[in-house]
Amino acid sequence: MKITFASSYGFCLGVKRALTLVMNLDPKKEKIYLLSPIVHNSKVMDHLKNQGFLTLDDSLTIEEKLSSLHSCKVVFSAHGHDKKLELICQKNDLEIIDTTCPRVKANENSLKKDIKEGQDVIYIGIKNHPETVSALSLDPKIIFIDYHNPSFDFKVNKDACSVHNQTTLIRSTLENIYLELKKKYKHVKLVNDICFATEQNQNALDEVTIEDLIVVIGDKLSSNTKRLYELAKQKYPLKMVILAEDIQDFKNINLNEFSNAFITAGASSPKEQIDEIVSYLKNFNN
């Protein structure tokens, strides 16, 4: 099978930074707990656990996990975190290793600035996603719009209102929400916080030409990977589009029917994961 790679795919700078911060720690010398996935990729997380990083029972909330720890290091994920968790860390003498993506932090600083200036603030995100939880924890007055099920049944009372969003959304879907907001509130300021890497990876889908198979590599828990997959299906409804974590995701597909594959990957997909799938695909239809 002939393989064509997107011009932009795979690890973004925020993910690289988060993993560099964690890998510079030494879990063999001290107890270091990962409170939640540093990035949404099970293969990356399995690797970290094999290095000696500790995790806690996932049936517990993060608050419960933190409350059970004392005098050790805890790692907060690249997606951001509920700010009340920092108070628990202070109380329990826990050292925070904060791997929050700089782009996410910049978005939150922009949110805080608008709130401080007295604006009404609207945030568009995926319900219960850690980045959304992190943003909404900044102020209880932030108005939330669920990206998947947007509702506009709220009132903006102030003359100044800004609209922010999670960094890993699809621009076209976001713009549809913008249109509805503009119909209701013509004065709203649209910020558009989609990160550069997410947008580059999404734009690279326009490079698909003769390929009859589009493979989006990444974890099914990854927001940016799922949005990449959704966008590929929207753009190419007549082509086969697959979201693949590993080669097991191809077991019910006759790959000999395809001659050209277009490869892209989410921002939290490591090279090893991509290489394994690409190597597997090359063996078909030669």
N, C-alpha and C positions, 0 to 999 in steps of 0.2 A: 504494500500500500504506500502510495506517495504521501509524504507528510509536508504540510505547510504550517509554519508557525505564525501566529499573530505578531505584529511588530511590538506590541506591549502586552505582557502577561506576567503572572507570578509575583513573587515577593515584592512588596512595596517598602519604602524607606522606614515607615512606622513599624512594620513587622520586623525588619532587619534590626532596627534599634532595640526593640523589645527583647528579641532573642539574644542580642549581644549583651544587654544588661544582665539577663538571667545567666547566660553561660559564663560570665565573668565572676559569678558567685561559686563558692565551693561547698556543695551539700555534704561532702564527706567530713568537713571540719565542724559544721554546725547544722542545726535543724533549720531548714528553710521550707516554708509551706506555700504551695500554689493554691490560692483560695478559689480560683476558677480558671478556665482555660486562658492562658496568656494570649493566645490567638486561637481562632476557631478552626483547628485542624487536629484531628485525633492522632495522626502519625507524629506530629511535632510534640504533642503532649505525652505520648507514649515514650518518645525518646528522652524527654526531660525526666520522666518518672524513672526510667532505666538509669539515668545519671545519678539518681539518689534524691531528687526533689520529692517532697512529701505532699500528699493530698489528704483531704478529710472526706468523710462520708457525704456523698452528694445529696443524700436525703435531707441534710441540714441546710438551712439558709446560710448565706455568707455571714450574717450577724451572729448566728449560733456558732459557726465555725470559729470566728474571731473570739467570741466570748469564752471559748474552751481553751484558748492558748494564752501563754504568759512568757514574757522575756525571750522572744525569738524573732526571726525575720519572717515577714509575710510579703508575698508578691501580689500586687494588684495588676489586673490585666491591661492590655493595650487599648481596650475599648473605653476606659474610664470607669469610674465607680461612684456609688452613692456616697456623698460627702460625709454622711453621719458615721460611716465606717471609720473615718480617721479619728473620731472621738473615742471609739471603742479601743482603737490601737493605743491611743495615749493612755487610757485608763489601765490597760493590761501590759504596759511597757513593751509594746511590739514595734519593731523597726519596720517601716514601710519601704519596700522597693517598688516604686511607682513606674510602671512601664507604659503609662498612657501615651498614645501617639501624639506627637507635637501638633498635628493638624486638628485632632480632637480637642486638645487643650486650647488651641487658637480659637476654635469655634466657641468653646465655653467662655473664653475671655470676652469674645464679642457679645455673647448672651449677657454676661454680667455687666458689661458696659451699657448696653441698652436698658437693662433693668435699673441700673444706677441713675441713668438719665431720666427715669420715670416713664419709659415707654411701656406699652403693653407688648408682650412677647408671645409669639406663637411658635411652637416647635413641632415639626413634622418628623415622625420616626416610626419605627417598628415597635409595637407594643411589647414591653418586657425585655427588649434587647438591652444588653448592658450599657451601650452608648446612650440610648434613650433614657434609661434609668439614671445614668450619671448626669445628663443635661437637666432632667426634670428635678433632680435633687437640689439644684442651685437656688430655686425659689418656688414655693408652693403656688404662686400666682401665674406661673407659666401655663399658657393654654396649649393643650396637647391635641394634635390631629394624628390619628392612626393612619399610616401610609397605606395599609391594606384595606381599611374600611373607613375612609374619611367622612367625617360628619362636620357640618358647619353650623351646628345648633349652639352657637355661643354669641356673646356680644363683646365687641371691642369698644371700650368706653372713651379711650383717650384719642387725641388727635394724632399722636405719634404711635405707630405700631410696626414692629419688625417681625419678619418671618424667617425662621432658621430651620435647619433640617439635619438629620443624621447624614454622615458623610458617604454612606455606601448605597445610596438609592439610585434609581434610574431617572435620568434627567427628564425624559419625555413624560413619564408618569407624574413626576414632581410638577412639571409645567401645567399639567391638567388640573392639579390641585391649586396651583397659583391662579389659574383662570377663574376657578370658582370663588377663590378669595377676593380677587379683583372685582368680580361682579357685585360682591357684598360690601367690600370695603375698598374703595378706589384709592385710598391714601396709604395703604400698607407698603412698607419697604421690603422688597424681596432680596434676601441676602444670598441664597444658594450656596450652601456649605459642602456640596459634593466635593470630595477630595480629588486632587489632580490624578493620582494613580488610578482610582476607580473610573474616572472619566476617560483616561487614556485607554484603559483596557476595554471599556465599552465601545469607544470610538473605533478601536482596531477591528471590531466585528465587521465593519464596512469593507474590510479587505477580502472577505469571502467572495470567490468567483465561481470556479468550476467544481469546487469541493462538494462532494455529496454526503459527507459525514462531518459534523461539527462536534468536537469533544471539548467540554468545559471541565477542567481538572480541578478538584478541590473538595473540601469537606461539605457535607450537606447541612451542617450547622452554620456555615460561614455565610453571613449576609451578603457580602460583596460577590461571593461565588454564585449564590442563588440568584442575585439580580443579573449577573452576567448570563447565566443559563436562561432566565426568563426573557431577557432581551434578545438572545440568539433565537429563541423560539418565535418571538414576535417578528423579528426581521426575516426569518427564513422558514416559514410554515411548511414548505414543501420539501425541506431537507431533514435528514435525521439529525437530531440534536441530543446529545447524551451528557449528563452530569456524572462524572466518574471519580470515585475516591480511589479505586484500585481496579485491577483487571477482572475482579469478580463481577463488576457492573456490566461486563460485556457478555456474560455467559449465556444470555437468552437472545443474543443478536448474532445473525449470520454475517460476520464481517467480510466474508468473501464476496458479498454483494456490493461492497464499496471499493472504489479505486483511489479516491483522493480524500484525505482527512485534513481538516483545519483544526489546529490545536491552540487553545487558549487556556488560561488558568487563573484562579482567584488569587488575591493578593496575599493570602496566607498559605499558599501551596508551595512546599519545598521542592527543590530541584530533583531530589531523589524520587519523590512521588511522580513528578512529571516524566522523568526518564524511564521509570518502570513501565508506565502506560504506553509511551511512545515506542519503546523497544518491542512491546507486545504487539502493537498495531502494525509495525513494519513487516511482520512475518506473514501477513495476509495478502492474498491476491497479487503475489509477486510474479 
